[in-house]
Amino acid sequence: MNVVDIQQHCEPIMAKQSDLSRSQFEDLGMQDARFHNVNLSGVMFSQRNMSRAAFTDGTLPGSRFEDVNLSGALFDNVTLHGATIRNANLNGLNINGCRFGSFRIDGILVEDLLAAYRKNA
């Protein structure tokens, strides 16, 4: 396999119907880049600024978010079935219009907590 070495390139790059598996991208500016119909399974992002990034119509099962700041993030029409949130700062978190099923906080079913709250409200 030939390696294409691009250094200090300042023009937009258009890659279509290409296999860039095992490529490495380091110290890049990719503001406003677009990825459409791209297989990024197994990809790793580290020491990155992804402010205002949008993930739409995709799948992220088995993904890990560690030491990540999601302040002001919006999760709309997402499936978190089987997900785990640990050691998180949930101050100011709003959860609206969601199905709770077997959702637990500190081992207590949220549906039971809400029922007790509504009964005493």
KATAJO-V911359 format. One record per helix or strand of 2 or more residues. SS is the DSSP state (@ for helix, = for strand). FROM is the first residue (numbers start at 1). TO is the last residue. Records with the same first field share a line. If there is no record, write none. Layout:
BEGIN
SS: FROM-TO, FROM-TO
END
This chain:
BEGIN
=: 104-105, 108-109
@: 110-120
END
